[in-house]
Amino acid sequence: MNSPAVLRLADIGYAAPNALLARHGLALHRVPSGEPIPGSYWGDEEAGIIGTAVYARDDTPVHSLLHETCHLLVLPPERRAKVHTDATDSVEEEDAACYLQILLADALPGVGRARLMADMDAWGYSFRLGSTRAWFEQDAGEALAFLQARGLA
């Protein structure tokens, strides 16, 4: 596997992510190494979602864990309960999930938004201004408004 050097759950441990998800009514499930991750849209080491559960392994990138978590958080509870693998095809919800994952990175010791944005760029997230930071600082007003309207930012 030729994955970029990004922070992974093994680097930060499960305690802080578990507490973060629990504060939002979600459960983090640790998947044993080498086992497939339930509800993973992209497969491999990418986090998975089913209902209010987020699944991850030690090799799961922190940005992936946060991104899938945020997909659940931007959904109304009645839609969240029905999610399995693919949370949305809405550009508005996708942008809101990207923005919220950056905000939530500050709640994880050893992560923070600067590192998370660098990892998102290294992983290949694509924004029209060329970088995650440029998008977040200059082009994400609609995503922020979406989150604010729902009390998430």
Backbone hydrogen bonds, N-H to C=O, Kabsch-Sander energy under -0.5 kcal/mol:
donor,donor_aa,acceptor,acceptor_aa,energy
6,V,4,P,-1.2
9,L,60,T,-2.3
10,A,58,D,-2.4
11,D,8,R,-1.6
12,I,8,R,-1.0
12,I,9,L,-0.6
13,G,9,L,-2.8
18,N,14,Y,-2.7
19,A,15,A,-2.3
20,L,16,A,-2.5
21,L,17,P,-2.6
22,A,18,N,-2.3
23,R,19,A,-2.0
24,H,20,L,-0.7
24,H,21,L,-1.2
25,G,22,A,-1.9
26,L,21,L,-2.6
27,A,52,T,-2.4
29,H,27,A,-0.5
29,H,54,V,-3.2
30,R,28,L,-0.5
31,V,29,H,-0.5
31,V,56,A,-3.3
35,E,32,P,-2.0
40,S,37,I,-1.5
41,Y,39,G,-0.6
41,Y,47,A,-0.5
46,E,43,G,-2.2
48,G,55,Y,-2.3
49,I,39,G,-1.9
50,I,53,A,-2.2
51,G,83,V,-2.9
53,A,50,I,-2.1
54,V,27,A,-3.0
55,Y,48,G,-3.0
56,A,29,H,-2.2
60,T,57,R,-1.7
62,V,7,L,-2.5
65,L,61,P,-2.1
66,L,62,V,-2.7
67,H,63,H,-2.5
68,E,64,S,-2.5
69,T,65,L,-2.2
70,C,66,L,-2.7
71,H,67,H,-1.8
72,L,68,E,-1.5
73,L,69,T,-2.0
74,V,70,C,-2.1
75,L,72,L,-0.9
79,R,76,P,-1.2
80,R,76,P,-2.5
81,A,77,P,-2.0
82,K,79,R,-1.0
83,V,80,R,-1.5
85,T,49,I,-3.0
86,D,84,H,-2.0
87,A,85,T,-0.6
94,E,90,S,-2.3
95,D,91,V,-2.8
96,A,92,E,-2.0
97,A,93,E,-2.5
98,C,94,E,-2.2
99,Y,95,D,-2.4
100,L,96,A,-2.8
101,Q,97,A,-2.3
102,I,98,C,-1.3
103,L,99,Y,-1.7
104,L,100,L,-3.0
105,A,101,Q,-1.3
106,D,102,I,-0.5
106,D,103,L,-1.2
107,A,104,L,-1.8
108,L,105,A,-1.5
111,V,108,L,-2.1
112,G,105,A,-2.3
112,G,108,L,-0.5
115,R,111,V,-0.6
116,L,112,G,-2.1
117,M,113,R,-2.7
118,A,114,A,-1.9
119,D,115,R,-2.5
120,M,116,L,-2.6
121,D,117,M,-2.1
122,A,118,A,-2.5
123,W,119,D,-2.3
124,G,120,M,-1.2
125,Y,120,M,-2.5
127,F,125,Y,-0.5
130,G,127,F,-2.2
135,W,131,S,-2.1
136,F,132,T,-3.1
137,E,133,R,-2.7
138,Q,134,A,-2.3
139,D,135,W,-2.5
140,A,135,W,-0.6
144,L,140,A,-2.5
145,A,141,G,-2.5
146,F,142,E,-2.3
147,L,143,A,-2.2
148,Q,144,L,-2.9
149,A,145,A,-2.4
150,R,146,F,-0.7
150,R,147,L,-0.7
151,G,148,Q,-1.5
152,L,147,L,-3.1
153,A,147,L,-0.6
